[in-house]
Amino acid sequence: MVVQEKFDGKPIAFRSKDRRFVIFAEDLLKRHSIPYWVPARYAVFDIYDIRGVFLEDDDMRKVVKDIREGKLPIEGARPWDFFAVPWIEKGFIDIKELPYLILPSYYTQNSEKMEGIVVKPLRELFEIEQLRGKLVRKEFEEGIREHHLRQPTLYNIIDPSKPILLSYKDYTQ
């Protein structure tokens, strides 16, 4: 499995100008419930190749790197507007351990815990593309008193000088 951080943003999709990839991301410009401090506006969590597959995590990160370097133009966005969501764990994971992978987030303004996690299969181990899920912490759901669109608009901090975290292994050691 691959376990990634789940961000609290607005889902959005982009196409590469060569029409080969569909990039799925969270738009983190406006704050919903969690105040973020991120290196770019769009947190990429998945990329679909029109040849019929979602990219493996490592391949997704290579494509995001190409986007950021301007090698793969994206319709309607600038190259530096993207970063890949960090992975928390890769490999065989006991399902009972998943709640313990919801850590303090590197990308929140006050190191609060992540909204939750997204779990995907390692595609070299499973043929099933759609086998994925998310786990959202109970405190996050209970803390939502009113939909963010009914509150005054607040913005996250988008700071290109903030380092991009690839893995929580680097952050927690």
C-alpha positions in Angstrom: 0.0 0.0 0.0 0.9 3.7 -0.3 -0.5 5.9 2.4 -0.6 9.7 1.6 -1.6 12.7 3.6 -5.3 13.8 2.9 -5.5 17.6 2.5 -8.6 19.7 3.3 -8.9 21.6 0.0 -11.1 21.8 -3.1 -10.7 18.9 -5.5 -9.6 20.1 -9.0 -8.4 18.4 -12.2 -6.1 19.7 -14.9 -4.9 18.3 -18.3 -1.4 18.4 -19.6 -1.1 20.4 -22.8 0.0 17.2 -24.6 -3.4 15.7 -23.5 -1.7 12.6 -22.1 -2.3 13.2 -18.3 -5.1 14.2 -16.1 -3.7 15.7 -12.9 -5.9 15.4 -9.8 -5.2 17.8 -6.9 -6.5 19.7 -3.9 -6.7 23.5 -4.4 -5.3 24.9 -1.1 -5.7 28.6 -1.9 -8.7 29.1 0.4 -8.8 27.7 3.9 -11.6 25.3 4.7 -11.0 24.0 8.3 -7.2 23.5 8.5 -4.8 26.4 8.2 -2.0 25.3 5.8 1.4 26.7 5.0 2.3 25.0 1.7 4.9 25.5 -1.1 2.4 25.7 -3.9 -1.3 26.1 -4.5 -2.2 22.6 -5.8 -1.4 19.4 -3.9 -1.3 16.6 -6.5 -2.6 13.3 -5.2 -3.1 11.3 -8.4 -2.3 11.4 -12.1 -4.2 9.5 -14.7 -2.4 8.5 -17.9 -4.8 8.4 -20.9 -3.3 5.0 -21.8 -5.6 3.7 -19.1 -3.8 3.7 -15.8 -3.2 5.8 -12.7 0.5 6.4 -12.2 2.4 4.6 -9.5 3.5 6.9 -6.7 7.1 7.3 -7.8 6.0 7.9 -11.4 3.5 10.5 -10.2 6.3 12.3 -8.4 8.4 12.3 -11.6 5.6 13.8 -13.6 5.0 16.5 -10.9 8.7 17.3 -11.0 8.5 17.7 -14.8 5.5 20.0 -14.4 7.4 22.1 -11.8 10.4 22.3 -14.1 8.2 23.5 -17.1 8.9 20.3 -19.1 5.2 19.3 -19.0 2.9 22.3 -19.5 -0.5 22.2 -17.8 -3.6 23.9 -19.2 -4.7 26.8 -17.0 -1.9 26.8 -14.4 1.7 27.8 -13.9 4.4 25.1 -13.3 5.3 26.3 -9.8 1.7 26.0 -8.7 2.1 22.2 -8.1 3.6 19.9 -5.5 3.0 16.2 -4.8 1.4 15.2 -1.6 3.8 13.4 0.7 3.6 9.7 1.3 3.5 8.5 4.9 4.1 4.8 4.5 4.7 2.4 1.6 4.6 -1.4 1.7 2.6 -4.0 3.6 0.6 -2.3 6.4 -1.7 -3.9 8.8 -5.1 -2.2 8.6 -5.1 -1.9 12.4 -2.1 0.4 12.1 -3.7 3.0 9.7 -5.1 5.3 12.5 -1.6 5.7 13.9 -0.4 7.0 10.6 -2.4 10.2 11.0 0.5 12.4 12.2 1.0 16.1 12.9 1.2 17.6 9.5 4.3 19.2 8.1 2.1 21.5 6.1 -0.2 23.0 8.8 0.5 26.4 10.2 0.5 25.1 13.8 1.6 21.4 13.4 -1.9 20.1 14.1 -2.7 16.6 12.9 -3.5 15.8 9.3 -7.2 15.8 8.2 -6.6 12.1 7.5 -4.9 9.7 5.2 -5.6 8.2 1.7 -4.7 4.5 1.2 -3.9 3.2 -2.3 -2.7 -0.2 -3.5 0.8 -0.6 -4.8 -0.1 -1.4 -8.4 2.8 -3.9 -8.8 1.1 -6.0 -6.1 -2.6 -5.5 -7.1 -4.4 -5.4 -10.5 -7.4 -3.5 -9.0 -7.2 0.2 -9.9 -10.1 1.4 -7.9 -9.2 -0.2 -4.6 -8.5 2.9 -2.4 -9.9 4.6 0.5 -9.5 7.4 3.0 -9.6 7.6 6.8 -10.5 11.0 8.3 -9.8 11.6 12.0 -12.9 11.9 14.2 -11.8 15.2 15.7 -11.6 16.8 12.2 -15.2 15.9 11.4 -16.4 16.9 14.8 -14.6 20.2 14.5 -16.6 21.3 11.5 -19.4 23.4 12.8 -20.3 25.3 9.7 -19.4 24.8 6.0 -16.4 26.9 5.0 -18.4 28.7 2.3 -20.7 30.2 5.0 -17.7 31.6 6.9 -15.6 34.6 6.1 -13.0 33.7 3.4 -9.6 32.9 4.8 -6.5 32.0 2.9 -3.8 29.5 3.4 -0.2 30.6 3.3 1.4 29.7 -0.1 5.1 30.1 0.3 7.3 28.9 -2.6 10.3 29.0 -0.2 8.8 26.3 2.0 10.6 23.0 1.2 8.6 20.3 -0.5 8.3 17.2 1.7 8.3 13.9 -0.4 8.0 11.5 2.5 7.1 11.7 6.2 10.1 9.4 6.8 12.3 12.5 6.2 10.2 14.7 8.5 9.7 12.4 11.5 13.3 11.2 11.9 
